[in-house]
C-alpha cells in the first residue's frame, strides 16, 4: 500500500514508502473526499492495511513517460484532509521490477531482485541554466537501460522453500512488479511469466513454482552463472575481494582492466576449479571430489552433528593435536628444519588414531571436527595453488557453500596457498560469494542492462536488517519503518543490547527468510564469526569519476586508517558521544512530536547497533574509512526519515552572517591586493570554526553569538599556520618580480558549512576570484549532512548576498542563479552580459566528506574546464582528500577541530590551520 502527499500525486511523483492505516476499520474511518486535491478516484473498501510511514518529500520520484503512471485505483486520503500535505493511500501502486533470479541449492536458496527507483526530475530553472552552460543535456543521462534502482540480496533455507515463495508473492516479484507492503493473493498473473534460475533446485522445484506462483523457471547452466556472477562482482564492486590470514582481512582493489585470467574455485559438495579468461570465456580445468559434502558427510557420521553449522561450531572448540600426527610427534618435538617443516606441521591427518588404543567415542567431537576441517581445507588450498601454477594464473578466488564466511575455513585455505606457493600467491575471497550463481542467473537476462556498470556507479547501503552472508540465515529488512522501530523497541523491553543490524521476524509475518534469534552480546554470534553483511546495491549510472584526479586508480579518499583498532575505537567513541546531541537536533527539526521522538530513539539505537557491529567486525561492511562511518550516520538518519536535522540552525546562522556581510565587503574593498588576499584566506579559515560535527565547536556555541565567535577566531589568525603554503598560492595569484600571471579560467570551490563559513568565508573568496575574471563554481552537497550547506540552499544565500554586491549580482545573473533578478537600469547591459558566471552544482554526496570516485555529472562536467580546486573544511580537505593529487592547482583550507586529528595529521593541536597549496601535477 503506497501513500503520497497530494502535491506529489498531482505531479505524478511517488515512491513505494508509505503511510497506511493500522487496520481495515482505521482505514475506512479515515477515508476522505479527494476533491480538494483535484483528483477523482474511486472509493472502495480496502481489504488490507498496514502501519507505514511517509517518505520524505525529497525522496519522491517521477516516472519516466515510458513507464506506467500511478495506479490511482482505490486511492484515498489518510488522516485529516485539512492538513497542508495530507497523505494519499495508493494501495495498488507498486515499484517497477525489472526481474529477479534464483539459485536454488541443496541447502540454501539465494535470491537477487532489482527494484527500479529513478531519480527525481526537478523543474528547476537555475539548474537547467547551469546544465546548459556546462553542456549537459537532460542531466547528462545517456542511453542507460536502467536509470537507477536497487539490487537486493536475500537468502532462504531450501528446507523452508515455502517462505521463499511467500516472499516472492508478497512483493509480487513474479508479476513484474512489487508492492512490498500489500499482497493480494487473488491478483492476476501472467501465465507466461518466467523467472531465471540455476542450481539443482531449479529442476527439483520447477513444478512447485508453477503450482504456487504460476511461473516457469528458465534454467541457466550453473557454471555459466557462477562465472558471470563473479565477473560482475569483481568489476562492479570496489572492495569485493579480500584476503584472510590469521583472522585479519585485507581488501584487495582489482583493476577490472587487468582481471583476467583468474582461477575460480567453487567449493560446494565437491570442488570445481574454473579458469576464467573473460566474460563468457572459461573452462573447468580441475577439481576434486573431496569438498564440503565430504566434510559434512564424514562429520555427521563421526560426530552425530545435525547441521553443517553445528559441525563448524564444534571446530571452534577443538584441538587437532589430539588426533592429527604432527611432525613433532615423529621427531621428538623437534622441527624437521632440513626440509622446512616445523614441529607443528600436520604430518598425517587423523594419524594418531592408528596408534592410540581408543574407540571413536573416546575422541572429542570438537577435535574430530577441527581435524576434518583442516584436512579438507588444506587439500583444497594445495590443489588450487598447483592448478593455478599449472596455468600461470596470478589470482585465485574461492567461493561456495563450504566457506560461508567462516573465518577458520578461510584461514586454513589461505595458509595452504601461502605455504605451497612460498608466499608468492594469496587466496582471495568474495564478500558476496554466496550469491555468485543467483547474480549470474540475473545477468543472463538480456534485459538487465547492467553489463557496462562500473564501481563508481554502485553505492552500497546497509539499512537495518541487511542480511549476512554465510552462516545462519537472516532475511531482508522489516517491511517498513514502523516495523523497524517496533523491532528495536522489543529489544529494549527484553533488555538486550543490539549489536548487529539483523532483525527477528515480527509475529505473523511471512516471507522474511527464516529469521532466528537476533545477534547480541553473549548470544549466538561465534567469537570467530567472519560473516560479512551484504547491503543493498544502489545503482546510480549517472555517477562519474572526478576528471581532475591525477591518478584515479591509486586515489584513496580516506585519510584516517581505521584498520588500526585504537584509531577505530577512538572515532567510534567520538561518534557515540555526539549521538545524543544529534538526536536532540533531529527531533527538534521535526517539531519535537511524539512520532519524532520515537524515530529519534530508534535512529540512536540503530546507529549504535551499526557501531557495535563494526567494532566487533570492522570489515563487516567492506573496507572501512572515517568517511564511510560519517556517511553511514547520515544514511541512518535518512532511513528514519530525518531529512535535515540542522535546518533551523542553518537558517538562523545564515541570517546572522548575511547581516554583517556588507561591512566585511566594505572592509575588504579598502585593502590593497596582497592584504586583501591574506585577509580572505584568514577569513575562510576563521569561519571554518563553525562545525556542528565537532564537540569542541559545539561547546563554543555556548560562549557567544556566531558573529562574536567569528571575530574571535579571525583575531587569532596568526601566521605561520601549522601547514602554511599561502606564499606559494599568493605567488600564483599575484605573481612576483613584476610579472602578473593570468587568472585561472574556472575555479571549483568545494564549500562546507552554512552560516559564517559560506557567507563570511567562501563567498568573499569567490567574489575575489570573480573580480579577477575567473569563473566560479560553488560545489555543495546534494543532500543535507550536519550543518553543511546544500546545493539547493546556496542560490538563496547567493541571492541575499548579491543584494549588497554588484560583483556577486552580475556573476549570479550570468550563472543563472538569479533567474528572476531585477536588472538595475543604471547598469550597462553589455557589461552585465559579459560578466564571468557564478554557478552552483551539487556534488552527488550526502555526507560531510566526499569520495571523488563518485560525483554528480554536473560536477564532472564543470571540472573539465577548471584549473583551480579549493577544498574547504575538515570533511573534504582533511578527513578525505588531504593526500589527493589533481591535474590542476589545488588549495586545501581547514581549521582542525579535533585534537587527535591535529596530532596525527599535522603534528599540531586543536584549532591549528591548514593552508596547503599544490600546483598542477
C-alpha positions in Angstrom: 0.0 0.0 0.0 1.5 3.3 -1.0 0.9 6.8 0.3 1.8 10.1 -1.2 1.3 13.8 -0.3 -1.3 15.4 -2.6 1.1 17.6 -4.4 3.1 14.6 -5.5 0.1 12.7 -6.8 -0.8 15.7 -9.0 2.7 15.8 -10.2 2.8 12.0 -10.8 5.6 11.6 -8.3 5.8 8.8 -5.8 7.9 6.2 -4.1 6.8 3.0 -2.5 7.4 4.1 1.1 4.1 4.9 2.6 1.8 5.7 5.5 -1.2 3.4 5.8 -3.9 2.7 8.3 -3.3 0.4 11.3 -6.2 -1.9 10.2 -9.3 -2.0 8.0 -11.5 -0.1 10.3 -9.0 2.6 10.8 -8.5 3.0 7.1 -12.3 3.1 6.3 -12.9 5.7 9.0 -10.2 8.0 7.7 -11.1 8.0 4.0 -11.9 11.4 2.8 -13.0 13.0 -0.4 -10.1 13.9 -2.7 -11.9 16.8 -4.4 -9.6 19.3 -2.6 -6.7 17.6 -4.4 -8.5 17.9 -7.7 -8.1 14.2 -8.1 -11.1 11.9 -8.9 -10.7 8.4 -7.6 -13.0 5.5 -6.9 -13.9 5.0 -3.2 -13.8 1.2 -2.4 -13.2 -0.7 0.8 -9.7 -1.8 1.4 -9.2 -5.4 2.3 -5.7 -5.0 3.8 -4.0 -2.2 5.7 -0.7 -1.9 7.4 1.1 0.7 9.5 3.7 2.6 7.5 5.4 5.9 7.3 5.6 8.8 4.8 8.6 9.1 2.6 10.4 12.5 2.9 9.4 14.9 0.1 12.9 15.0 -1.3 12.8 11.2 -1.9 9.9 11.2 -4.2 10.5 10.1 -7.8 9.0 10.9 -11.2 8.1 8.1 -13.5 9.5 8.4 -17.0 7.0 8.7 -19.8 7.8 5.2 -20.9 6.9 3.7 -17.6 3.4 3.1 -16.1 1.9 6.1 -14.4 0.5 6.0 -10.9 -2.2 3.4 -10.2 -4.9 5.6 -8.6 -7.5 2.8 -8.1 -8.8 2.7 -4.5 -6.9 5.9 -3.7 -8.0 7.7 -0.5 -6.8 10.4 1.8 -5.3 9.1 5.0 -5.9 11.1 8.2 -7.1 14.7 8.2 -7.9 16.1 4.8 -7.4 19.6 6.1 -3.7 19.1 6.6 -1.4 21.0 4.3 0.1 17.9 2.7 -2.4 15.1 3.5 -1.2 11.6 2.7 -3.0 9.8 -0.1 -3.1 6.0 0.0 -2.4 4.2 -3.2 -3.0 0.6 -2.3 -2.4 -0.7 -5.8 0.7 1.3 -6.6 4.0 -0.6 -7.0 7.6 -0.1 -7.7 8.9 -1.3 -11.1 10.7 -4.6 -11.0 12.9 -5.4 -13.9 13.3 -9.1 -12.9 14.6 -11.4 -10.3 16.7 -14.6 -10.3 17.2 -17.6 -8.1 20.0 -20.0 -7.2 18.3 -23.0 -5.6 20.9 -25.2 -4.0 20.6 -28.2 -1.7 20.9 -26.2 1.5 20.2 -22.5 0.5 18.1 -20.5 -1.9 19.8 -17.3 -2.9 17.5 -14.6 -4.5 18.6 -11.5 -6.3 16.0 -8.9 -7.4 16.1 -5.4 -8.8 13.7 -2.6 -7.9 13.8 0.5 -10.2 14.0 3.8 -8.4 14.6 6.6 -10.9 16.0 9.9 -9.9 13.6 12.8 -9.2 13.2 15.1 -12.1 13.2 18.7 -10.8 11.8 21.6 -12.8 14.5 24.0 -11.6 15.3 26.9 -13.9 18.5 27.6 -12.1 19.7 24.0 -12.5 18.7 23.9 -16.2 20.7 27.2 -16.8 23.8 25.7 -15.2 23.4 22.4 -17.1 23.1 24.3 -20.4 26.2 26.4 -19.7 28.1 23.2 -18.8 26.9 21.4 -21.9 24.8 18.8 -20.0 21.7 17.5 -21.8 18.9 16.2 -19.6 21.1 15.9 -16.5 23.7 14.1 -18.6 21.5 11.0 -18.7 22.8 8.9 -21.5 21.1 5.9 -23.0 21.1 3.9 -19.8 18.9 0.8 -19.9 18.5 1.3 -16.2 18.2 4.9 -14.8 18.6 3.9 -11.2 17.5 1.4 -8.8 18.5 -1.1 -6.1 19.8 -4.6 -6.3 18.6 -6.7 -3.3 20.1 -9.9 -1.9 18.0 -12.4 0.1 18.7 -15.9 1.4 16.4 -18.7 2.5 16.9 -22.3 3.7 15.9 -24.7 0.9 14.1 -26.7 3.5 11.9 -23.7 4.0 11.1 -23.1 0.4 7.6 -22.1 1.1 8.9 -19.0 2.9 10.8 -18.1 -0.2 7.6 -18.5 -2.3 5.6 -16.4 0.2 8.3 -13.7 0.0 8.1 -13.6 -3.8 4.3 -13.5 -3.7 4.2 -10.8 -1.0 6.4 -8.5 -3.2 4.7 -9.7 -6.4 8.1 -10.2 -7.9 6.7 -12.9 -10.2 4.2 -10.4 -11.6 6.9 -8.0 -12.8 6.2 -5.5 -10.0 6.4 -5.2 -6.3 4.2 -3.9 -3.6 6.3 -4.7 -0.6 3.6 -3.9 1.9 0.4 -5.3 0.3 -0.2 -8.7 -1.1 -3.4 -9.6 -2.9 -3.4 -13.4 -3.1 -6.1 -13.4 -5.9 -4.3 -10.8 -8.1 -4.0 -12.0 -11.7 -0.6 -13.1 -13.0 1.0 -13.5 -16.4 0.7 -17.2 -17.4 3.8 -16.8 -19.5 5.9 -15.3 -16.6 9.4 -16.6 -16.4 12.0 -16.5 -13.6 15.6 -17.1 -14.3 17.0 -19.8 -12.0 20.1 -22.0 -11.6 21.2 -24.8 -9.3 19.7 -28.3 -8.9 16.6 -26.9 -7.2 15.7 -25.2 -10.5 14.8 -28.7 -11.8 13.6 -30.2 -8.5 11.1 -27.4 -7.6 10.0 -26.3 -11.0 6.5 -27.8 -10.6 6.1 -26.2 -7.2 6.9 -22.7 -8.6 4.4 -23.3 -11.3 1.7 -24.5 -8.9 2.2 -21.8 -6.3 3.2 -18.8 -8.4 2.1 -19.7 -11.9 5.6 -19.1 -13.3 8.1 -21.2 -15.2 11.7 -21.4 -14.2 14.1 -20.6 -17.1 17.0 -22.8 -16.1 20.5 -21.5 -16.6 23.8 -23.5 -16.5 25.2 -23.5 -13.0 28.8 -22.9 -14.1 27.9 -20.2 -16.6 26.1 -18.4 -13.7 29.0 -18.8 -11.2 31.4 -17.2 -13.6 29.1 -14.4 -14.8 28.3 -13.6 -11.1 32.0 -13.5 -10.2 32.9 -11.3 -13.2 30.2 -8.8 -12.3 31.2 -8.6 -8.7 34.9 -8.2 -9.4 34.3 -5.5 -12.0 31.5 -3.6 -10.3 32.1 -3.7 -6.6 35.2 -1.7 -5.5 36.1 -3.8 -2.4 34.6 -7.1 -3.3 37.7 -9.3 -2.9 39.7 -9.7 0.3 42.4 -11.9 1.8 42.1 -13.6 5.2 45.2 -14.6 7.1 45.4 -15.3 10.8 42.0 -13.7 11.3 42.9 -10.5 9.5 41.0 -9.3 6.5 42.6 -7.1 3.9 40.5 -5.8 1.0 42.1 -6.0 -2.4 41.4 -3.5 -5.2 41.1 -5.3 -8.5 41.6 -3.4 -11.7 38.8 -4.6 -14.0 41.0 -4.0 -17.0 43.5 -6.4 -15.5 41.1 -9.0 -14.1 41.6 -11.9 -16.5 42.7 -14.6 -16.4 41.9 -16.0 -12.9 41.1 -19.2 -11.2 37.6 -19.5 -9.6 37.4 -22.3 -7.0 33.9 -23.2 -6.2 33.6 -25.4 -3.1 30.2 -27.0 -2.8 29.6 -30.6 -2.2 32.6 -31.3 -4.4 35.1 -28.8 -5.8 35.3 -27.3 -9.3 38.3 -25.2 -10.4 37.4 -22.9 -13.3 39.9 -21.0 -15.4 38.2 -17.7 -16.4 39.6 -15.9 -19.4 36.9 -13.3 -19.9 33.2 -12.7 -20.0 31.6 -16.0 -21.2 35.1 -17.5 -21.7 36.0 -20.2 -19.2 36.7 -23.9 -18.8 36.7 -26.3 -15.9 40.4 -27.3 -15.6 40.4 -29.3 -12.4 38.5 -30.3 -9.3 38.3 -32.8 -6.5 35.5 -34.9 -5.0 36.8 -34.0 -1.5 34.8 -30.9 -0.7 32.1 -29.5 1.5 30.0 -32.7 1.2 32.9 -34.7 2.4 33.3 -32.6 5.5 29.6 -32.6 6.2 29.2 -36.3 5.5 32.2 -37.6 7.4 31.5 -35.1 10.2 27.9 -36.3 10.6 29.0 -39.9 10.8 31.8 -39.2 13.2 30.2 -36.6 15.5 26.4 -37.1 15.1 26.0 -33.3 14.4 22.7 -32.5 12.9 23.7 -29.4 10.8 26.6 -28.1 8.9 26.7 -25.0 11.1 26.8 -27.2 14.2 29.8 -29.0 12.9 31.6 -25.8 12.2 30.6 -24.6 15.6 32.3 -27.6 17.2 35.5 -27.0 15.3 35.9 -23.7 17.2 36.5 -25.6 20.5 38.6 -28.3 19.0 42.3 -29.3 19.4 43.5 -31.2 16.3 46.8 -32.2 18.1 44.9 -34.9 20.0 44.1 -36.7 16.7 46.4 -35.4 14.0 50.0 -36.7 13.8 52.4 -33.7 13.7 56.0 -33.6 12.5 57.0 -33.0 16.2 55.3 -36.3 17.1 57.6 -38.1 14.7 60.8 -36.2 15.6 60.5 -36.0 19.3 59.1 -32.5 19.4 61.7 -31.1 17.0 61.3 -29.3 13.7 62.4 -31.1 10.5 64.4 -28.0 9.5 66.2 -29.5 6.7 63.1 -29.6 4.5 61.5 -26.6 6.2 58.8 -28.4 8.3 58.0 -27.0 11.8 57.1 -29.3 14.7 53.5 -28.1 14.5 53.1 -29.1 10.8 50.5 -31.9 10.3 52.3 -35.0 9.0 49.2 -37.1 8.9 45.6 -36.1 9.4 43.9 -38.5 11.9 47.3 -40.2 12.2 47.2 -40.6 15.9 44.1 -42.7 15.6 46.3 -45.5 14.3 48.4 -45.9 17.4 46.0 -44.8 20.1 44.1 -47.6 21.6 40.9 -45.6 21.6 37.4 -46.0 20.1 35.5 -43.3 18.3 33.6 -42.3 21.5 36.9 -41.7 23.2 37.7 -38.7 21.0 36.0 -35.4 21.5 33.7 -34.4 18.6 35.3 -30.9 18.7 38.7 -32.4 17.9 37.4 -34.6 15.1 35.6 -31.6 13.5 38.7 -29.4 13.6 40.9 -32.2 12.2 38.5 -32.9 9.4 38.1 -29.2 8.6 41.9 -28.8 8.4 42.4 -31.9 6.3 39.9 -30.9 3.6 40.7 -27.2 3.6 44.5 -27.8 3.3 44.0 -30.2 0.4 41.7 -27.8 -1.5 44.1 -25.0 -1.0 47.0 -27.1 -2.2 45.3 -28.4 -5.3 44.0 -25.0 -6.1 47.5 -23.5 -6.0 49.0 -26.2 -8.1 46.2 -25.8 -10.7 46.9 -22.0 -10.8 50.6 -22.7 -11.1 50.0 -25.1 -14.0 48.2 -22.5 -16.0 50.2 -19.5 -14.9 47.3 -17.8 -13.1 48.1 -14.9 -10.7 44.8 -14.8 -8.8 42.8 -17.5 -7.0 39.2 -16.7 -5.8 37.4 -19.1 -3.5 33.7 -19.3 -3.1 30.9 -21.7 -2.5 28.7 -23.2 0.3 31.7 -24.7 2.2 33.2 -21.3 3.0 30.1 -19.5 4.2 32.1 -16.6 5.6 33.7 -18.9 8.2 37.0 -17.4 9.5 38.8 -20.6 10.3 38.0 -22.1 6.9 39.3 -19.1 5.1 42.4 -19.0 7.3 43.2 -22.7 6.6 42.8 -22.4 2.8 44.9 -19.2 2.9 47.6 -20.9 4.9 47.8 -23.8 2.4 48.1 -21.5 -0.6 50.7 -19.4 1.2 52.7 -22.5 2.3 52.8 -24.2 -1.1 53.5 -21.0 -3.0 56.2 -19.9 -0.5 54.2 -16.7 -0.1 54.0 -15.8 -3.8 50.3 -16.4 -4.1 47.3 -15.4 -2.0 43.9 -16.9 -1.6 41.2 -14.4 -2.1 37.5 -14.5 -1.1 34.4 -12.6 -2.2 32.0 -10.7 0.1 29.0 -11.7 -2.0 30.4 -15.2 -2.6 27.1 -16.9 -1.7 25.3 -15.0 -4.4 27.5 -15.8 -7.4 25.0 -18.2 -9.0 22.0 -16.0 -8.4 23.8 -13.0 -9.8 24.9 -14.9 -12.8 21.3 -16.0 -13.5 20.3 -12.4 -13.1 22.9 -11.3 -15.6 21.8 -14.0 -18.1 18.6 -11.9 -18.7 19.4 -9.8 -21.7 17.1 -7.0 -20.4 19.1 -6.3 -17.2 21.2 -3.6 -18.8 23.9 -3.8 -16.2 26.8 -5.1 -18.3 28.6 -1.7 -18.5 28.2 -0.6 -14.9 31.4 0.2 -13.1 32.3 0.5 -9.4 31.8 4.3 -9.3 28.1 3.8 -10.4 27.3 1.5 -7.5 26.7 2.6 -3.9 26.2 0.0 -1.2 23.9 0.9 1.7 23.3 -1.0 4.9 19.8 -0.5 6.2 18.8 -2.1 9.4 18.2 -5.8 8.6 20.8 -6.1 5.7 21.4 -9.8 5.6 24.6 -11.7 6.5 26.5 -13.8 4.0 27.4 -17.3 5.2 26.5 -19.0 8.5 22.9 -18.7 9.7 20.1 -17.4 7.5 18.8 -13.9 8.0 16.2 -12.4 5.7 15.5 -9.0 4.3 14.8 -5.9 6.4 11.4 -5.4 8.0 8.8 -4.2 5.6 8.5 -0.6 6.7 9.8 2.0 9.1 7.2 1.2 11.8 8.2 -2.5 11.8 11.9 -1.4 12.3 11.0 0.8 15.2 8.8 -1.9 16.8 11.5 -4.5 16.4 14.1 -2.3 18.2 11.6 -1.5 20.9 11.2 -5.2 21.5 14.9 -5.4 22.1 14.7 -2.6 24.7 11.8 -4.4 26.5 13.9 -7.5 26.7 16.9 -5.6 28.0 19.0 -6.9 25.1 21.7 -4.8 23.5 21.6 -4.8 19.7 25.0 -5.4 18.2 24.1 -6.2 14.6 21.5 -4.9 12.2 19.8 -8.2 11.8 16.2 -8.1 12.9 13.9 -11.0 14.0 10.7 -11.6 12.2 7.6 -9.9 13.6 4.9 -12.3 14.7 2.7 -13.4 11.8 5.0 -12.0 9.1 5.6 -14.2 6.2 8.5 -14.4 3.7 11.2 -13.0 5.9 13.6 -15.7 5.2 13.8 -17.7 8.4 14.9 -15.1 11.0 16.4 -16.6 14.1 17.4 -15.2 17.4 18.9 -11.7 16.9 22.6 -11.5 17.3 23.5 -9.8 20.5 26.3 -9.8 23.0 26.5 -13.1 24.8 24.1 -14.5 22.2 24.5 -16.7 19.2 27.4 -14.9 17.5 30.5 -17.0 17.5 33.7 -15.5 18.6 35.3 -16.2 15.3 32.3 -15.3 13.1 33.6 -13.7 10.0 30.3 -13.4 8.1 30.1 -10.1 6.3 27.0 -8.1 5.9 25.6 -7.8 2.4 23.9 -4.4 1.8 21.5 -3.2 -0.9 23.3 -2.1 -4.0 22.1 1.3 -5.2 22.6 1.6 -8.9 23.3 5.2 -9.9 24.5 5.1 -13.6 24.9 8.9 -13.7 27.7 9.0 -11.1 31.1 9.7 -12.6 34.8 9.7 -11.6 36.1 13.2 -10.9 38.0 14.0 -14.1 40.7 16.1 -12.4 42.1 13.3 -10.2 45.8 12.8 -11.1 45.6 9.0 -10.8 42.1 7.7 -10.2 43.4 4.1 -9.8 45.5 4.9 -6.8 43.2 7.5 -5.3 42.1 6.7 -1.7 39.7 9.3 -0.3 40.1 8.4 3.4 43.0 9.9 5.3 42.3 8.1 8.6 43.2 4.4 8.6 40.6 2.6 10.7 42.4 -0.7 10.3 44.2 0.4 13.5 42.0 -0.8 16.3 42.9 2.1 18.6 42.0 4.6 15.9 38.8 2.8 15.2 37.9 2.8 18.9 38.6 6.5 19.3 36.4 7.6 16.4 33.6 5.2 17.5 33.7 6.9 20.9 33.6 10.4 19.3 30.5 9.4 17.2 28.8 7.8 20.2 29.4 10.9 22.4 28.0 13.1 19.7 24.9 11.0 19.2 22.6 12.5 22.0 23.1 16.0 20.7 22.4 14.8 17.1 19.2 13.1 18.2 18.1 16.3 20.0 18.6 18.3 16.9 16.9 15.7 14.7 13.8 15.6 16.9 13.7 19.4 17.2 13.9 19.7 13.4 10.6 17.7 13.2 8.8 19.8 15.8 9.6 17.6 18.8 6.5 15.5 18.2 6.0 12.1 19.8 6.5 10.5 16.4 9.8 12.4 16.0 10.9 11.3 19.5 10.1 7.7 18.7 12.0 7.9 15.4 14.9 9.7 17.1 15.2 7.0 19.7 15.1 4.3 17.0 17.8 6.1 15.0 20.1 6.3 18.0 19.6 2.5 18.7 20.1 1.7 15.0 23.3 3.7 14.6 24.6 2.3 17.9 23.9 -1.1 16.5 25.9 -0.3 13.4 28.9 0.9 15.5 28.7 -2.2 17.7 28.7 -4.5 14.7 31.7 -2.6 13.2 33.6 -2.7 16.5 33.1 -6.4 16.5 33.9 -6.9 12.8 35.4 -3.8 11.2 35.3 -5.4 7.8 31.6 -6.3 8.0 30.5 -3.6 5.5 33.6 -3.7 3.4 36.7 -1.5 3.6 36.1 1.0 6.4 37.2 4.6 6.5 36.1 7.5 8.6 34.2 8.9 5.6 32.2 5.7 5.4 31.3 6.0 9.1 30.1 9.6 8.7 28.1 8.7 5.6 26.6 5.7 7.4 25.3 8.0 10.1 23.6 10.3 7.6 22.1 7.4 5.8 20.8 6.1 9.1 19.2 9.5 9.8 17.5 9.4 6.4 16.4 5.8 7.0 14.4 7.0 10.0 13.1 10.0 7.9 15.1 12.8 9.4 15.7 14.8 6.2 17.6 17.8 7.6 18.4 17.7 11.3 20.1 21.2 11.4 17.6 23.0 9.1 16.5 25.7 11.6 20.1 26.2 12.9 21.4 26.7 9.3 18.7 29.3 8.6 19.4 31.2 11.8 23.2 31.3 11.2 22.8 32.2 7.5 20.6 35.2 8.5 23.1 36.4 11.2 26.0 36.1 8.8 24.3 37.8 5.9 23.6 40.8 8.2 27.3 41.6 8.7 28.4 40.7 5.2 28.1 44.2 3.7 30.5 45.6 6.4 33.0 42.8 5.7 32.9 43.5 1.9 33.5 47.2 2.6 36.5 46.4 4.8 37.9 44.1 2.1 37.5 46.7 -0.7 39.5 49.2 1.3 42.6 46.9 1.2 45.3 46.5 -1.4 45.6 43.2 -3.3 48.1 41.5 -1.1 46.4 42.4 2.2 43.0 41.5 0.8 44.1 38.0 -0.4 45.6 37.2 3.0 42.5 38.5 4.8 40.3 36.4 2.6 42.2 33.2 3.4 42.3 34.1 7.0 38.5 34.7 6.8 37.9 31.2 5.3 40.0 29.5 8.0 38.4 31.6 10.8 34.8 30.9 9.5 35.5 27.2 9.2 35.4 27.0 13.0 31.6 26.6 12.8 31.1 22.9 12.6 28.3 21.1 14.5 30.0 17.8 13.9 32.8 18.8 16.3 32.3 18.5 20.0 34.8 21.3 20.7 32.9 23.7 18.4 29.6 22.8 19.8 30.9 23.8 23.2 32.0 27.2 21.7 28.4 27.9 20.7 27.5 28.3 24.4 30.1 31.0 24.8 28.9 33.7 22.4 27.0 34.6 19.3 28.0 33.4 15.8 29.5 36.8 15.0 31.4 37.1 18.3 32.9 33.7 17.7 33.9 34.5 14.1 35.6 37.8 15.2 37.4 36.0 18.0 38.6 33.3 15.5 39.8 36.0 13.0 41.7 37.9 15.6 43.6 34.7 16.5 44.7 34.1 12.9 48.5 34.4 13.1 51.0 33.0 10.6 52.8 30.8 10.2 50.0 28.3 10.3 50.8 24.6 11.0 50.6 23.9 7.3 51.3 27.2 5.5 51.6 27.3 1.7 50.0 30.8 1.5 53.1 32.4 -0.1 53.0 29.8 -2.9 49.3 30.5 -3.5 49.9 34.2 -3.4 52.6 34.0 -6.0 50.3 32.0 -8.3 47.6 34.6 -7.8 49.5 37.9 -7.8 52.8 36.9 -9.4 56.3 38.1 -8.4 59.1 40.2 -9.8 56.7 42.4 -11.6 55.2 39.5 -13.6 51.4 39.1 -13.2 50.2 35.6 -14.0 47.0 35.1 -16.0 43.9 34.4 -13.8 42.5 30.9 -13.5 39.9 30.1 -16.1 37.5 28.3 -13.8 37.6 27.5 -10.0 35.7 24.8 -8.3 35.1 25.8 -4.6 34.0 22.8 -2.5 32.1 24.5 0.3 31.5 23.2 3.8 29.2 24.7 6.4 26.3 27.0 6.4 26.4 30.3 8.2 29.6 32.2 8.6 31.6 29.5 6.8 29.9 30.0 3.5 28.7 33.7 3.9 31.8 35.3 5.5 34.4 32.8 4.3 33.9 31.2 0.9 31.6 33.8 -0.7 34.1 36.7 -0.3 36.8 34.4 -1.7 34.6 33.5 -4.6 33.9 37.2 -5.1 37.7 37.9 -5.3 38.1 35.3 -8.0 35.2 36.7 -10.0 36.7 40.1 -9.7 39.9 38.7 -11.3 37.9 37.2 -14.3 37.8 33.6 -13.0 34.5 31.6 -13.5 33.5 30.2 -10.1 31.5 27.1 -9.4 30.3 26.5 -5.9 30.2 22.8 -5.2 27.9 21.7 -2.4 26.2 18.6 -1.0 23.3 17.0 -2.9 21.7 16.1 0.5 21.9 17.6 3.9 24.6 16.4 6.4 25.1 18.1 9.7 25.1 21.9 9.2 26.7 21.6 5.7 25.2 23.8 3.1 23.5 22.1 0.2 23.3 23.0 -3.5 19.6 23.5 -3.1 20.2 26.1 -0.4 23.1 28.0 -2.0 21.2 30.0 -4.6 19.0 31.7 -2.0 22.1 32.6 0.1 23.9 34.0 -3.0 20.7 36.0 -3.9 20.7 37.6 -0.5 24.4 38.3 -0.6 24.0 39.8 -4.1 21.7 42.5 -2.8 24.8 44.1 -1.3 27.4 43.4 -4.0 27.3 44.2 -7.8 30.1 41.7 -8.5 28.1 38.9 -6.9 24.9 40.0 -8.5 26.2 40.2 -12.1 28.1 36.9 -11.8 25.0 35.2 -10.3 22.8 36.5 -13.1 25.4 35.3 -15.7 25.4 31.9 -14.0 21.7 31.6 -13.9 21.4 31.8 -10.1 19.2 34.9 -10.2 16.6 33.8 -12.6 14.0 36.4 -11.5 16.6 39.1 -10.7 15.6 42.7 -11.4 18.1 44.4 -13.7 19.4 47.7 -12.4 18.7 50.3 -15.0 21.9 52.1 -14.2 24.0 49.1 -15.2 25.3 48.8 -18.6 23.6 45.7 -20.2 26.6 44.7 -22.2 28.8 44.8 -19.0 26.3 42.5 -17.2 26.2 40.0 -20.1 29.9 39.7 -20.3 30.4 39.2 -16.5 32.1 35.9 -15.6 29.5 33.5 -14.2 29.0 32.3 -10.6 27.4 28.8 -10.7 26.3 26.2 -8.2 26.4 22.4 -8.8 25.7 19.5 -6.5 28.5 17.1 -5.7 26.4 13.8 -5.7 27.1 13.2 -2.0 25.0 13.1 1.2 27.7 13.1 3.9 30.2 15.5 5.4 33.1 14.0 3.3 33.5 13.4 -0.4 34.7 10.5 -2.4 35.8 11.9 -5.7 35.4 8.5 -7.4 31.6 9.1 -7.3 30.5 12.6 -8.2 27.5 14.1 -10.0 27.5 14.5 -13.8 27.2 18.3 -13.2 30.4 18.4 -11.2 32.2 16.2 -13.7 31.2 18.5 -16.5 32.2 21.6 -14.6 35.6 20.1 -13.8 36.5 19.7 -17.5 37.4 23.4 -17.9 38.6 24.0 -14.3 42.2 24.8 -13.5 41.8 25.5 -9.8 40.2 23.5 -7.0 39.6 24.8 -3.5 38.7 22.1 -0.9 37.4 23.7 2.3 36.6 22.1 5.7 37.7 19.1 7.7 35.4 16.7 5.9 36.5 17.4 2.3 40.1 18.6 2.9 41.3 16.6 5.9 39.2 13.5 6.6 39.2 12.9 2.9 41.4 14.2 0.0 44.2 15.5 2.2 46.6 13.3 0.2 44.8 13.5 -3.1 46.7 14.9 -6.1 45.0 16.7 -9.0 45.7 17.6 -12.6 45.1 21.3 -11.8 46.1 23.7 -9.0 44.6 22.7 -5.6 44.2 24.7 -2.4 43.1 22.8 0.8 41.9 25.0 3.6 40.7 23.9 7.0 40.8 24.6 10.7 41.4 21.3 12.7 38.8 21.0 15.3 39.8 17.7 16.8 42.9 17.3 18.9 43.7 13.7 17.9 43.4 14.5 14.2 45.7 17.6 14.7 48.3 15.4 16.3 48.2 12.6 13.8 47.8 14.5 10.6 49.8 17.7 11.0 51.6 17.2 14.3 49.7 20.2 15.7 47.0 21.0 18.2 43.3 21.8 18.1 42.3 24.9 16.1 45.6 24.8 14.1 45.1 25.8 10.5 45.9 24.1 7.2 46.6 26.1 4.0 48.0 23.5 1.6 48.7 24.6 -2.0 49.7 22.1 -4.7 50.4 23.2 -8.2 49.0 21.1 -11.1 50.7 17.7 -11.2 
